[in-house]
């Protein structure tokens, strides 16, 4: 879980599912494996740790990309 600000509101992101499959140019049986893909699911939480459904349901696609990129960064750090 990490802190982030969305629309000026401080919140936390709890990662519920994270899979990154890198591209495998040698794989000819699956276009997804050939190109690589990621699966990321997360919940937006208040700083108190309680769900923040009002904010989560109103995320724009740009906000989702921002959060997903931050998740990838956080996961790479370990």
N, C-alpha and C positions, 0 to 999 in steps of 0.2 A: 504494500500500500504506500502511496506517496501523495504529497500535497501538490496541488496545482490551483491555478485561478482560472475560472471560466466565467466570462461575462462580468468580470469584476468581482465575482463571488469566490471566496476561498472554499475549497472542497478537497476531498481525497478521492483517489482512484483506486479501486480494489480490482485487481485482475482476476477474473474467474476462469479464463481459458486462454492459453497462449501456445501456439505452434507456428514455427517458421521452418519451411522446407526450402532449402536453397536450390537454385536451378541445377538441373542435371542434364546437360546437352547430350549425354549418351543414352538417355531414356527415350525410346521411341514409342512406348506403349501408352504413355499418358502425357497429354499436353500440359497438365498442371505440374507434373513432376519435371517435365522438360523446362518449363519457364520458372518454376518455383512459385511458392505462394505462402501466405500467412493467414492464420485464423486467430483473431483477437476478440475477446469478449471482456467487458468490464462493467462494473457498477460505479455510479457516482454516489459518493457518500458525503454527508456533512462532516465537519471537523470533529463532531462528537462521536462519529462512527456509525451514525444512523443513516439509512438510505435517504437519498435526495431525489425522489422520483420526479418532482416538478422540473428540476433542472435536466435530468437525464432524458426525459421524453422530448425536451425542446432543443436538444443539441442539433446544430446545423452540421452538414457534411464536413465543412471546413474545421469545425470544432472537434468532430470525431477524428479526422485525420491528424490534427494536432495532438490529441490525446494518444492515439495509436502510435504515433512517432515517438512520443515521450515514453510510452510503455516499452517500445523496442529498445530505446536508449537505456532505460532502467534495467531491463533484462540482460542486456549486453554487459552492463557493469557488474552484474551478479548480485 
